[in-house]
Amino acid sequence: MAKRPPPGRCVHCLRHFDVLTWDHVFPEAWYPETTPANLEKWKIPSCLECNLLHSKSEGDLLIRFGLCVDPDDPKNAGIVEKALRAVSAQDGKNEKDASRREALRQKVLKEVFEGDAIPYQAVYPGFGPQPGIHDEVRVAVPVSATSIRRLVEKIVRGITYIEDMKFVEKPFEVQQYVLTEESASPLKAMLDRFGTVYERGPGITVIRAVTPEDNLTAMYSIEIWGRFKGYAFLSKDED
């Protein structure tokens, strides 16, 4: 069993704690089955409260995004199965867990959009209509913007800590952007030219370009399963 991190600061809330936990920079359950067994899964020190908060929101995102990816793509091998098990009463560890999974399944089903009711203008980039699925049978599930923001900020804070042993604290802040392929093209060109690529197996890729002036201000692109794409800037708050 891995030893706990020593007393210190939580990467998320920045408070000092005598007892800390390890939190995975990329949610552990999000690694596809094709991830090499010997790959180091980055971890950062986190207080228990922040760890539980991220775990809950990441579990919810896994279900919702996981139901929308291609089960045959090696970049997300096993992800669909994880999402389905999370809402399957039959996979419950006990009666209480089975009831929780069934309640979650009912919650997701009630929120589903079908056919013409799908708000296509609000679909997250990369999760739009897929070939071979007709409009009348197409469904969509809502995702939490807060959970997405929380995930992107966690990855930025995590890589900053892993690579530079620095905390993201005032006056610096993380700003997240949801961009289409077209609107992201100038940013991607700069990242391709100046960025460093971090690949955590076949399903997770981050590109980070850091300015030499302070070695902290940076731009990020985050790609998970070849479908989820997020962009962020780490910079000083000018206010």
C-alpha positions in Angstrom: 0.0 0.0 0.0 1.4 3.4 -1.0 2.6 5.6 1.8 0.7 8.8 2.4 2.3 12.1 1.3 4.0 13.9 4.2 2.3 16.8 5.9 2.1 19.8 3.7 -0.2 21.8 1.3 -3.1 20.5 -0.7 -2.4 21.2 -4.4 -6.1 22.1 -4.9 -7.1 24.3 -2.0 -3.5 25.2 -0.9 -4.2 24.8 2.8 -1.8 23.0 5.1 -2.7 19.6 6.4 -1.0 17.2 8.8 -2.7 14.3 7.0 -2.9 14.3 3.2 -4.0 11.8 0.5 -2.8 11.0 -3.0 -5.0 12.3 -5.8 -4.5 11.1 -9.4 -3.8 14.0 -11.8 -5.8 12.1 -14.4 -8.6 10.2 -12.9 -7.4 6.6 -12.4 -10.7 5.1 -13.8 -10.2 7.2 -16.9 -7.2 5.3 -18.1 -8.2 2.9 -20.9 -7.4 -0.8 -20.8 -4.7 -0.3 -23.4 -2.6 1.7 -20.9 0.8 0.0 -20.4 0.9 -1.7 -17.0 4.2 -0.1 -16.1 3.0 3.5 -16.8 3.4 5.8 -13.8 0.0 7.3 -13.0 0.8 10.8 -11.7 -0.4 11.6 -8.2 -0.4 14.8 -6.2 -1.0 15.6 -2.5 -4.6 16.5 -1.7 -6.6 17.0 1.4 -9.4 14.4 1.9 -12.1 17.0 1.3 -10.8 18.0 -2.1 -10.0 14.4 -3.1 -13.6 13.4 -2.4 -15.0 16.4 -4.3 -12.9 15.6 -7.4 -13.7 11.9 -7.2 -17.4 12.5 -7.1 -17.5 15.0 -10.1 -15.0 12.8 -12.1 -17.1 9.7 -11.5 -20.2 11.6 -12.9 -18.3 12.8 -15.9 -17.0 9.3 -16.6 -20.5 8.0 -16.8 -21.8 10.8 -19.1 -18.8 11.0 -21.4 -18.2 7.3 -21.2 -21.6 6.5 -22.6 -20.8 8.7 -25.7 -17.5 7.2 -26.9 -16.7 4.4 -29.4 -16.2 1.1 -27.5 -14.0 -0.2 -30.3 -11.5 2.7 -30.2 -8.2 1.6 -28.4 -7.9 5.1 -27.0 -10.9 4.5 -24.8 -10.9 0.7 -24.4 -13.0 -0.4 -21.5 -14.4 3.1 -20.8 -17.9 2.3 -22.1 -18.0 -0.8 -19.9 -17.0 1.2 -16.8 -19.7 3.7 -17.5 -22.3 1.0 -17.9 -21.2 -0.8 -14.7 -21.4 2.4 -12.7 -25.2 2.5 -13.4 -25.8 -1.3 -13.2 -27.5 -2.5 -10.1 -26.3 -6.1 -11.0 -22.8 -4.9 -10.5 -23.4 -3.5 -7.0 -21.1 -4.7 -4.2 -24.0 -5.0 -1.8 -27.7 -4.1 -1.6 -27.0 -0.5 -0.7 -24.5 -0.1 -3.6 -27.0 -1.7 -6.0 -29.7 0.8 -5.0 -27.3 3.7 -5.4 -26.4 2.5 -9.0 -30.0 2.0 -9.9 -30.9 5.5 -8.6 -28.0 7.0 -10.7 -29.2 5.1 -13.7 -32.7 6.5 -13.3 -31.3 10.0 -12.9 -29.3 9.8 -16.1 -32.2 8.3 -18.0 -34.5 11.2 -16.9 -32.0 13.7 -18.2 -31.5 12.2 -21.6 -32.4 14.2 -24.7 -33.7 12.3 -27.7 -33.9 13.1 -31.4 -35.1 16.6 -32.2 -35.0 17.6 -28.5 -31.1 17.5 -28.6 -29.8 21.1 -28.2 -27.0 20.7 -30.8 -25.7 24.2 -30.3 -24.8 23.2 -26.8 -23.1 19.9 -27.6 -19.5 19.7 -26.2 -16.9 19.9 -29.1 -15.8 16.4 -30.1 -19.1 14.8 -29.0 -21.3 15.8 -31.9 -23.3 13.5 -34.2 -21.4 10.4 -35.2 -21.7 8.6 -38.6 -24.1 5.7 -38.8 -26.5 6.9 -36.1 -29.7 8.3 -37.4 -31.3 11.4 -36.0 -34.4 9.6 -34.8 -32.4 7.2 -32.5 -29.7 9.6 -31.4 -29.6 10.5 -27.7 -27.6 13.0 -25.7 -26.8 13.4 -22.0 -26.1 16.6 -20.2 -22.7 17.2 -18.5 -21.8 19.6 -15.7 -19.8 22.6 -16.8 -18.6 22.9 -13.2 -17.2 19.4 -13.2 -15.4 20.0 -16.6 -13.9 23.2 -15.2 -12.8 21.4 -12.1 -11.2 18.6 -14.1 -9.3 20.9 -16.4 -8.0 23.1 -13.5 -7.0 19.9 -11.6 -4.9 18.7 -14.6 -3.2 22.2 -14.9 -2.5 22.4 -11.2 -1.3 18.8 -11.2 1.2 19.1 -14.1 2.5 22.3 -12.7 3.2 20.5 -9.4 4.6 17.4 -11.0 6.9 19.2 -13.5 7.9 22.3 -11.6 7.1 21.5 -7.9 5.0 24.7 -7.8 1.6 25.5 -6.5 -0.8 27.6 -8.6 -1.6 30.5 -6.2 -2.5 34.2 -6.4 -2.0 36.2 -8.5 -2.0 33.2 -10.9 -5.3 31.5 -12.0 -6.5 28.9 -14.4 -8.8 30.0 -17.2 -10.6 27.3 -19.2 -11.9 27.5 -22.7 -14.2 25.3 -24.7 -13.3 25.6 -28.3 -14.2 24.0 -31.6 -11.6 22.6 -33.9 -11.7 25.7 -36.0 -11.5 28.2 -33.2 -8.7 26.2 -31.5 -6.5 26.1 -34.6 -4.4 29.2 -33.7 -3.8 27.9 -30.2 -3.0 24.4 -31.5 -0.4 25.9 -33.9 1.4 27.7 -31.1 1.3 24.6 -28.9 2.7 22.4 -31.7 5.5 24.9 -32.2 6.5 25.7 -28.6 4.8 23.0 -26.4 6.0 19.9 -24.6 3.9 16.8 -25.1 2.9 14.7 -22.1 1.4 11.3 -23.1 0.0 9.1 -20.4 -0.7 6.0 -22.5 -2.8 5.9 -25.6 -5.8 7.7 -24.3 -4.4 10.8 -22.6 -2.3 13.6 -24.1 -1.5 17.1 -22.8 0.5 19.7 -24.6 1.9 22.6 -22.5 3.8 25.7 -23.6 5.4 27.7 -20.8 6.7 31.3 -21.2 10.4 31.7 -20.3 9.8 34.9 -18.5 8.4 33.4 -15.3 8.4 29.6 -16.2 4.8 29.4 -14.9 2.5 31.3 -17.3 1.4 28.6 -19.8 -1.1 27.4 -22.3 -2.5 23.9 -22.3 -4.4 21.6 -24.5 -5.9 18.4 -23.0 -7.1 15.5 -25.0 -8.7 12.4 -23.5 -9.9 9.3 -25.4 -9.4 11.2 -28.7 -12.8 12.9 -28.0 -12.7 15.2 -25.0 -10.6 18.3 -25.6 -10.1 21.1 -23.2 -7.9 24.3 -23.4 -6.6 26.4 -20.6 -4.3 29.3 -19.8 -2.4 29.7 -16.5 -1.6 33.3 -16.1 -1.7 36.3 -13.7 -5.1 37.7 -12.8 -4.9 41.3 -13.9 -7.8 42.5 -11.7 
